[in-house]
Structure formats: C-alpha cells, structure tokens
Amino acid sequence: MLAAAALAVWSTASLALARTAESRAAGKTPPLPWRTPAALALATWCALACRATPSAAVTCGLACIALVAAADSDARTGYLFDAVTFPAAILTTLAAIVSGTTFDAACGVLLLAGSFGALVVLSRGRLMGLGDVKAMYVLGAAFGPLESLVAIFAACISGIAALSLSGSLRSGARLHFGPHLAAGSLFALVAGDSIVHRLMGL
C-alpha cells in the first residue's frame, strides 16, 4: 500500500512538474492528451505488478513514471526538462541506497550516463542532447546495468520503427528520443528481469 501511494503521488507530481516546465518554456499551458495520464497509470500498475518487492517497485516505478511524464513534453518541444529528470535522479538514487542496490545503480549510471555523455561531448550535441543523458542517469540508477541495456535496446527498436513508419528514416530527420526511452523503460519494467535471467542462464 505504501509503495502504491508513493508511486501515485510521484505520478501526480511528475506530471505537474513537466507541464509547469513546458508552460514556462512555451509561454502557455499545453492541452493534456489523454494518453499521458493513461501511460502514467500503466507505469504505476506495471511497477507494482511486475517487481518482486515493494522497494524494487518504487525504485523502478519512479524512473518509468518520470520518463513517461517527460515524454509528451519531449515529443512536442524536443526537451526533456530538468524539472522532471533532476528530482527523478535524486529520488531514484535515494531509493537505490535505501533498498541496498547502490552498487548496481552506480554501475547502471556509469554505463548509460557515462557512455551517452561521452557521445554528447564527442558529437558536440549533434547526436544527442544533455536532457537524454540525464534521463539515462535515472534509468541506470533504477534498473542497474543489465536491465538498462534491455530498456535502451527496446527504445532504439521503438525509435527505428517510428522513423520507418513515418517515412523519415532515409531523410535524416531528428528523433525525439524521450517517448521511445519511456517505452523502453516500460518494456524493461515488464520483461527486463526475465530477459536478463534467460540471457545469464545461457
């Protein structure tokens, strides 16, 4: 019950943070699509249903909810706002410390934020923005290195599929990665643990 309450509060707060940041950037409050609250509810339910312990549900749920809340803003503006990713980074780090998964969280952060941060520096921001790297921090801290890789792989497949369906794959169009990162995190939330165990079994 406490895990459910915590995730419900964070869903409301993260959505409010995302909308406030977007309204400040755009100078007006954008309409709220029905799919965003629905996706937040799905993320909350999946965290509670698919994670073995309440602490894991809270840690992974915090990350997924933050990425889902920020995804709609990224789709419209091209920005993953610090107003969402920064509090999410703090909360997922604290949740990892409390749940005793600090080592996995640190490895996940070094793998994702380190790798993609280097990509941003080397490409001078042409291939990816810092907002994506901050979102990678949240993902890595919550899921650890192995499940984070599952999430990134799923996000890349989602992004490639979206570009292909829109006919933009050959045109070199820029991809707003936030929605696909959110989709990848939800996939990892549901199936990441079982995929990692199967691969490790091999």
N, C-alpha and C positions, 0 to 999 in steps of 0.2 A: 504493500500500500504506500509506503514512504517513497519507494522508487517511482511508482506511478505518479504520485503527487509531484515529486521533484521534476520529472520529465514534462508533466503538464504545465507546471509553472514556467519552465525553461522554454517550452513551445510558445507560450504567450509572450514571454519577454523577448525572445529572439525575433519573433515576427514584428513586434513593436519596434525593436532596435533597427531592423532592416528597413522598415517603412519610414521611420523617422530620418534615417540617414539618406534614403533615396529622395524624400521630400525636400530635404535641405539642399541636396545636390541639384535637383530639378526645379526647385522653386515652387513646387506644388505637390499635393498628395496624390499619388497614382491610385487608380482603382485596384482593388484587391481581387485577383482572379480566384475563382472557387477552388482551383486545383492546389493552391498553396496551402490553405488550411487542411485540405484533404490529405496532401502529402505529409504534412506535419503530424496529423493523426495516425497515418500509416507508419511513419517512422517511430512514433511513440509505441504503438502496438507491437511492431516488429521487435523493438528493443526488449520489451517485456516478455514477448513470447519466445524469442529465439536465443536469448542469452541464458546461460545456465544459472547464474547467480544475480541477485539484485545489484551488486556492485558493478558487475560487467554490463548489466542492462543500463545502468546510469551512465557509466563511462562512455560506452559506445553510442548510447542514445543521445547524449549531449552533443557529440560530434555530428551525428547524422541530422539531428534537428537543426543545428546551426547551419550546416551546408544546404539543407532544404530551404530554410528561411532566406538564406542569401542568394539562392539560385535564381529566383524570379527577378530580383533586382539586377543580377548579373546579365540575365537574358535581355533585359530592357536597356540597361545603361552600359554594360561592359565592365562593371566594377563589382568586386567582392569587398564590401565595405568593412573597414576596421571596426566599426561599431558592433559588428556581429562576430567577426573572426577573433578579435583580441579578447573579449570576455570568454569566448569559447575555448581559446587556448589556455587561459588561466584555469577555467573550470575543469577541462579535461586533464590538465597537469595535476591539479589538486586531487581529482578523482583517482588518477593513477597512483598517486602517493598513498592515499587512504586505503586503496584496495590492494596495495602491495605489488603492483605491476610496474614499478618505476623503471626497472631495467628494460623491459620490453618497450615501454613508452619512449625511453631515451633512444633506443635502437631505431624505433619507427620514425622518430623525429629526425635523427641523423640521416637515415636512409632517404626519406622523402624530401624534407625541407633542405637538407644538405645537397642532394642531387639536383633538385629543381631550382634551388637557389643559385647553384653554380651555373645552371643553364641560363638563368636570367642575366647573370653577370656577364657570361661569355657572349650572349646574343645581344647584350645591351637592351634588354626588354623587348626585342622584336618577336621572340617566340613565345614568351610567357610573361605575365606581369607579377609584381610582388604580392598582389592580392591572392593569386593562386598559390604562391608559396606559403603564405600564412594559413590558407585553408589546408595545405599539405601538412603543416605542423599539427593542426587539430586532428587530422585523420591519423597521422602517425602516432601521436600521443594516445589516442583512444584505442587503436586496433593493433599496435605493435607492427613489427616489420613484415611479417608474413601475410597477415590478413590485409594489410595496407596495399601490398602488391596485388592482391586479388582485386581490391577496390580500384586501383589505378588501371589495371588491365581491363576491367569491366567499363570504366569511364572512357578509356580510349576506344573500345569497341563501340560504345554508345555514340561517341563523337564522330567516328568514321561513318557509322550508319546514318547519322543525321545529315552529314555533309553529302553522302551519296544520294539519299532520298531527296534532298533539296537541289541536287544538281550542282552543288558548289565545290565538289571535291577537286575538280580539274581547274577551277577558276582561281584557286589560291585564296579563297575568302577566309577572313578571320573567324575563328570559332570561339564563342563564349563558353569557356570550359566549365564554369560553375554548375550549370544544370547537370552536366554529364558526370561531374565529380560527385554531386549529390546522388545521382542514380547509382554510381559505382559504390558509394558508401552504403546505400541501402542493400545492394546486392551482397556486399561483404557482411553486412549485418545478418542477413538471412542465411547465406550459404558459405561465407568465408571460412568459418571454423571447420565445417565438414570437408571442404575442398583442401584446406591445409593438412588435415589429418590424413586424407587419402593420399595426397602427394608425399607426405612424410612417411607413410606406410610403404610407398614404393621404394 
